[in-house]
């Protein structure tokens, strides 16, 4: 008897984080490649907008280790 989507999700969520990340990558790679081009174009537009925001001083960057510390602090609450 095949597993249901709910059962698969429960098993997947019980995996260590590295295994979940690998599974997520494989699932994303399996999606329709026709959609991939439009998604890439949207992300390219977004990346350019974010770059321009930084270059024009509209946003201030935060060092990676500080950003991760902030995120961890949010989830520790």
C-alpha positions in Angstrom: 0.0 0.0 0.0 1.6 3.3 -1.1 2.1 6.1 1.5 -0.2 9.1 1.4 1.2 12.6 0.9 0.6 13.3 4.6 2.6 10.2 5.6 5.4 11.1 3.3 5.5 14.6 4.7 5.6 13.3 8.3 8.5 11.0 7.4 10.3 13.8 5.5 9.9 16.2 8.4 11.4 13.7 10.8 14.7 13.6 8.7 17.8 15.6 9.9 17.9 19.1 8.4 20.6 18.2 5.8 18.6 15.3 4.5 15.5 17.6 4.3 17.4 20.1 2.3 18.6 17.5 -0.1 15.1 16.1 -0.5 13.8 19.6 -1.1 16.4 20.2 -3.8 15.5 17.0 -5.5 11.8 17.8 -5.4 12.3 21.3 -6.8 14.5 19.9 -9.6 11.7 17.5 -10.5 9.3 20.3 -11.3 8.3 21.2 -14.8 11.3 22.8 -16.5 8.9 25.1 -18.5 8.1 26.9 -15.3 11.8 27.1 -14.5 12.6 29.8 -17.1 9.8 32.1 -15.8 11.0 31.6 -12.2 14.6 32.3 -13.2 13.5 35.5 -14.9 11.5 36.7 -11.9 14.5 35.9 -9.6 16.8 37.8 -11.9 14.6 40.9 -11.8 14.4 40.6 -8.0 18.1 40.1 -7.6 18.8 43.2 -9.7 16.3 45.2 -7.7 18.0 44.2 -4.4 21.4 44.9 -5.8 20.3 48.4 -6.9 18.7 49.0 -3.5 22.1 48.3 -1.9 24.1 50.3 -4.4 21.8 53.3 -4.1 21.8 53.2 -0.3 18.1 52.4 0.1 19.0 49.4 2.2 21.9 48.6 4.5 23.6 45.3 4.4 24.2 43.1 7.5 27.2 40.8 7.8 26.1 37.1 7.4 27.1 36.0 10.9 25.1 38.8 12.4 22.0 38.1 10.2 22.2 34.4 11.2 22.5 35.3 14.9 19.4 37.5 14.6 17.4 34.7 12.9 18.4 32.2 15.6 17.4 34.7 18.3 14.0 35.0 16.7 13.4 31.3 16.7 14.8 30.8 20.2 11.9 32.8 21.6 
